[in-house]
Amino acid sequence: MADIVQAELKAGALDMKAVSGVLNDAAKAGVSDHVMGAMVSMAAGAFPSNAPAVASAAVRSYGPGVKEEQVRNVIASAVSSQPHPYASVAPISEAVEKALGNSPVAGTVPSIAVAVAAQTPDNPSQG
């Protein structure tokens, strides 16, 4: 993932097909949630405007058996790498929820979003 992100940084654009491929391969290989989170954070941090797409790709890479903890990890990892984490929660969560479609886990995304937003360092209610 680091090599792809570095190449895309030099090129000035993120190739979501390549990122999706790496995330799919990682999920198939059974990487830990920590590793998946690090990969999501790296790609979403390097290309903040693509963070929702990166998070969506990561969630889709788990397939139909995606678990709530994996979704929480992906959303939190994508949000944590953003310049304005609190403001990024909604678009990232919406993209993830859309990617989940009619999965039972999709119904948990709003509560995950609230929990992630509460933990952001720029949360206005913590001021």
ChimeraX commands (.cxc) that place a marker at each C-alpha (Angstrom):
marker #1 position 0.00,0.00,0.00 radius 0.5
marker #1 position 2.80,2.40,0.89 radius 0.5
marker #1 position 4.34,1.96,-2.57 radius 0.5
marker #1 position 1.02,2.67,-4.29 radius 0.5
marker #1 position 0.36,5.74,-2.17 radius 0.5
marker #1 position 3.87,7.08,-2.81 radius 0.5
marker #1 position 3.54,6.52,-6.56 radius 0.5
marker #1 position 0.15,8.21,-6.60 radius 0.5
marker #1 position 1.46,11.14,-4.56 radius 0.5
marker #1 position 4.13,11.67,-7.19 radius 0.5
marker #1 position 1.55,11.37,-9.96 radius 0.5
marker #1 position -0.80,13.75,-8.16 radius 0.5
marker #1 position -3.87,11.50,-8.14 radius 0.5
marker #1 position -5.12,8.42,-6.35 radius 0.5
marker #1 position -5.88,5.39,-8.48 radius 0.5
marker #1 position -8.85,3.89,-6.64 radius 0.5
marker #1 position -8.69,0.74,-8.74 radius 0.5
marker #1 position -5.18,0.05,-7.47 radius 0.5
marker #1 position -6.12,0.90,-3.89 radius 0.5
marker #1 position -9.19,-1.36,-4.10 radius 0.5
marker #1 position -7.03,-4.17,-5.43 radius 0.5
marker #1 position -4.56,-3.87,-2.58 radius 0.5
marker #1 position -7.36,-3.73,0.01 radius 0.5
marker #1 position -9.07,-6.76,-1.56 radius 0.5
marker #1 position -5.82,-8.71,-1.52 radius 0.5
marker #1 position -5.20,-7.73,2.10 radius 0.5
marker #1 position -8.68,-8.85,3.18 radius 0.5
marker #1 position -8.31,-12.16,1.30 radius 0.5
marker #1 position -4.95,-12.68,3.01 radius 0.5
marker #1 position -6.63,-12.17,6.36 radius 0.5
marker #1 position -4.64,-9.19,7.57 radius 0.5
marker #1 position -5.46,-7.97,11.04 radius 0.5
marker #1 position -7.84,-5.10,11.63 radius 0.5
marker #1 position -4.83,-3.07,12.77 radius 0.5
marker #1 position -3.07,-3.56,9.44 radius 0.5
marker #1 position -6.23,-2.83,7.44 radius 0.5
marker #1 position -6.74,0.32,9.52 radius 0.5
marker #1 position -3.18,1.43,8.85 radius 0.5
marker #1 position -3.64,0.94,5.12 radius 0.5
marker #1 position -6.92,2.86,5.12 radius 0.5
marker #1 position -5.40,5.66,7.19 radius 0.5
marker #1 position -2.40,5.93,4.88 radius 0.5
marker #1 position -4.43,6.17,1.67 radius 0.5
marker #1 position -7.14,8.40,3.16 radius 0.5
marker #1 position -4.56,10.67,4.75 radius 0.5
marker #1 position -2.56,11.06,1.57 radius 0.5
marker #1 position -5.69,11.91,-0.41 radius 0.5
marker #1 position -8.24,13.46,1.98 radius 0.5
marker #1 position -10.78,14.15,-0.75 radius 0.5
marker #1 position -10.79,10.42,-1.57 radius 0.5
marker #1 position -11.24,9.27,2.05 radius 0.5
marker #1 position -14.89,8.24,1.55 radius 0.5
marker #1 position -13.95,6.16,-1.51 radius 0.5
marker #1 position -11.02,4.56,0.34 radius 0.5
marker #1 position -13.25,3.65,3.29 radius 0.5
marker #1 position -15.92,2.26,0.96 radius 0.5
marker #1 position -13.35,0.14,-0.86 radius 0.5
marker #1 position -12.01,-1.20,2.42 radius 0.5
marker #1 position -15.46,-2.19,3.67 radius 0.5
marker #1 position -16.33,-3.82,0.34 radius 0.5
marker #1 position -13.07,-5.78,0.44 radius 0.5
marker #1 position -14.32,-7.72,3.46 radius 0.5
marker #1 position -17.22,-9.05,1.43 radius 0.5
marker #1 position -20.68,-10.00,2.69 radius 0.5
marker #1 position -19.29,-11.32,5.98 radius 0.5
marker #1 position -18.07,-7.90,7.11 radius 0.5
marker #1 position -18.35,-7.42,10.86 radius 0.5
marker #1 position -19.37,-4.34,12.80 radius 0.5
marker #1 position -15.90,-4.10,14.40 radius 0.5
marker #1 position -14.30,-4.04,10.94 radius 0.5
marker #1 position -16.62,-1.26,9.80 radius 0.5
marker #1 position -15.88,0.72,12.98 radius 0.5
marker #1 position -12.14,0.27,12.40 radius 0.5
marker #1 position -12.33,1.41,8.77 radius 0.5
marker #1 position -14.39,4.50,9.56 radius 0.5
marker #1 position -12.22,5.47,12.54 radius 0.5
marker #1 position -9.03,4.93,10.55 radius 0.5
marker #1 position -10.21,7.01,7.60 radius 0.5
marker #1 position -11.44,9.81,9.89 radius 0.5
marker #1 position -8.30,9.89,12.03 radius 0.5
marker #1 position -6.09,10.80,9.08 radius 0.5
marker #1 position -8.18,13.78,7.94 radius 0.5
marker #1 position -7.16,17.43,8.41 radius 0.5
marker #1 position -10.63,18.10,9.92 radius 0.5
marker #1 position -11.68,14.76,11.43 radius 0.5
marker #1 position -15.05,15.88,12.85 radius 0.5
marker #1 position -16.22,17.26,9.52 radius 0.5
marker #1 position -15.11,14.13,7.70 radius 0.5
marker #1 position -17.19,11.70,9.76 radius 0.5
marker #1 position -20.45,12.26,7.86 radius 0.5
marker #1 position -19.17,11.86,4.28 radius 0.5
marker #1 position -17.02,8.86,5.18 radius 0.5
marker #1 position -19.83,7.17,7.11 radius 0.5
marker #1 position -22.36,7.85,4.36 radius 0.5
marker #1 position -20.06,6.32,1.75 radius 0.5
marker #1 position -19.49,3.25,3.94 radius 0.5
marker #1 position -23.21,2.84,4.61 radius 0.5
marker #1 position -23.91,3.05,0.88 radius 0.5
marker #1 position -21.17,0.48,0.17 radius 0.5
marker #1 position -22.73,-1.92,2.68 radius 0.5
marker #1 position -26.07,-1.80,0.86 radius 0.5
marker #1 position -28.60,-4.04,2.56 radius 0.5
marker #1 position -26.06,-5.74,4.83 radius 0.5
marker #1 position -27.25,-6.05,8.42 radius 0.5
marker #1 position -24.14,-4.12,9.45 radius 0.5
marker #1 position -25.32,-1.07,7.46 radius 0.5
marker #1 position -27.83,-0.31,10.19 radius 0.5
marker #1 position -25.02,0.13,12.72 radius 0.5
marker #1 position -23.18,2.80,10.72 radius 0.5
marker #1 position -25.08,5.79,12.21 radius 0.5
marker #1 position -24.20,4.76,15.77 radius 0.5
marker #1 position -20.60,4.08,14.72 radius 0.5
marker #1 position -20.46,7.55,13.16 radius 0.5
marker #1 position -21.71,9.17,16.38 radius 0.5
marker #1 position -19.13,7.27,18.45 radius 0.5
marker #1 position -16.29,8.16,16.07 radius 0.5
marker #1 position -17.33,11.82,15.93 radius 0.5
marker #1 position -17.37,11.99,19.73 radius 0.5
marker #1 position -13.70,10.89,19.77 radius 0.5
marker #1 position -12.39,13.36,17.20 radius 0.5
marker #1 position -9.96,15.95,18.56 radius 0.5
marker #1 position -11.78,18.80,16.81 radius 0.5
marker #1 position -15.25,17.87,18.08 radius 0.5
marker #1 position -16.91,21.24,18.84 radius 0.5
marker #1 position -18.75,19.84,21.87 radius 0.5
marker #1 position -15.42,19.10,23.56 radius 0.5
marker #1 position -14.30,22.73,23.47 radius 0.5
marker link #1:1,2 radius 0.2
marker link #1:2,3 radius 0.2
marker link #1:3,4 radius 0.2
marker link #1:4,5 radius 0.2
marker link #1:5,6 radius 0.2
marker link #1:6,7 radius 0.2
marker link #1:7,8 radius 0.2
marker link #1:8,9 radius 0.2
marker link #1:9,10 radius 0.2
marker link #1:10,11 radius 0.2
marker link #1:11,12 radius 0.2
marker link #1:12,13 radius 0.2
marker link #1:13,14 radius 0.2
marker link #1:14,15 radius 0.2
marker link #1:15,16 radius 0.2
marker link #1:16,17 radius 0.2
marker link #1:17,18 radius 0.2
marker link #1:18,19 radius 0.2
marker link #1:19,20 radius 0.2
marker link #1:20,21 radius 0.2
marker link #1:21,22 radius 0.2
marker link #1:22,23 radius 0.2
marker link #1:23,24 radius 0.2
marker link #1:24,25 radius 0.2
marker link #1:25,26 radius 0.2
marker link #1:26,27 radius 0.2
marker link #1:27,28 radius 0.2
marker link #1:28,29 radius 0.2
marker link #1:29,30 radius 0.2
marker link #1:30,31 radius 0.2
marker link #1:31,32 radius 0.2
marker link #1:32,33 radius 0.2
marker link #1:33,34 radius 0.2
marker link #1:34,35 radius 0.2
marker link #1:35,36 radius 0.2
marker link #1:36,37 radius 0.2
marker link #1:37,38 radius 0.2
marker link #1:38,39 radius 0.2
marker link #1:39,40 radius 0.2
marker link #1:40,41 radius 0.2
marker link #1:41,42 radius 0.2
marker link #1:42,43 radius 0.2
marker link #1:43,44 radius 0.2
marker link #1:44,45 radius 0.2
marker link #1:45,46 radius 0.2
marker link #1:46,47 radius 0.2
marker link #1:47,48 radius 0.2
marker link #1:48,49 radius 0.2
marker link #1:49,50 radius 0.2
marker link #1:50,51 radius 0.2
marker link #1:51,52 radius 0.2
marker link #1:52,53 radius 0.2
marker link #1:53,54 radius 0.2
marker link #1:54,55 radius 0.2
marker link #1:55,56 radius 0.2
marker link #1:56,57 radius 0.2
marker link #1:57,58 radius 0.2
marker link #1:58,59 radius 0.2
marker link #1:59,60 radius 0.2
marker link #1:60,61 radius 0.2
marker link #1:61,62 radius 0.2
marker link #1:62,63 radius 0.2
marker link #1:63,64 radius 0.2
marker link #1:64,65 radius 0.2
marker link #1:65,66 radius 0.2
marker link #1:66,67 radius 0.2
marker link #1:67,68 radius 0.2
marker link #1:68,69 radius 0.2
marker link #1:69,70 radius 0.2
marker link #1:70,71 radius 0.2
marker link #1:71,72 radius 0.2
marker link #1:72,73 radius 0.2
marker link #1:73,74 radius 0.2
marker link #1:74,75 radius 0.2
marker link #1:75,76 radius 0.2
marker link #1:76,77 radius 0.2
marker link #1:77,78 radius 0.2
marker link #1:78,79 radius 0.2
marker link #1:79,80 radius 0.2
marker link #1:80,81 radius 0.2
marker link #1:81,82 radius 0.2
marker link #1:82,83 radius 0.2
marker link #1:83,84 radius 0.2
marker link #1:84,85 radius 0.2
marker link #1:85,86 radius 0.2
marker link #1:86,87 radius 0.2
marker link #1:87,88 radius 0.2
marker link #1:88,89 radius 0.2
marker link #1:89,90 radius 0.2
marker link #1:90,91 radius 0.2
marker link #1:91,92 radius 0.2
marker link #1:92,93 radius 0.2
marker link #1:93,94 radius 0.2
marker link #1:94,95 radius 0.2
marker link #1:95,96 radius 0.2
marker link #1:96,97 radius 0.2
marker link #1:97,98 radius 0.2
marker link #1:98,99 radius 0.2
marker link #1:99,100 radius 0.2
marker link #1:100,101 radius 0.2
marker link #1:101,102 radius 0.2
marker link #1:102,103 radius 0.2
marker link #1:103,104 radius 0.2
marker link #1:104,105 radius 0.2
marker link #1:105,106 radius 0.2
marker link #1:106,107 radius 0.2
marker link #1:107,108 radius 0.2
marker link #1:108,109 radius 0.2
marker link #1:109,110 radius 0.2
marker link #1:110,111 radius 0.2
marker link #1:111,112 radius 0.2
marker link #1:112,113 radius 0.2
marker link #1:113,114 radius 0.2
marker link #1:114,115 radius 0.2
marker link #1:115,116 radius 0.2
marker link #1:116,117 radius 0.2
marker link #1:117,118 radius 0.2
marker link #1:118,119 radius 0.2
marker link #1:119,120 radius 0.2
marker link #1:120,121 radius 0.2
marker link #1:121,122 radius 0.2
marker link #1:122,123 radius 0.2
marker link #1:123,124 radius 0.2
marker link #1:124,125 radius 0.2
marker link #1:125,126 radius 0.2
marker link #1:126,127 radius 0.2
view
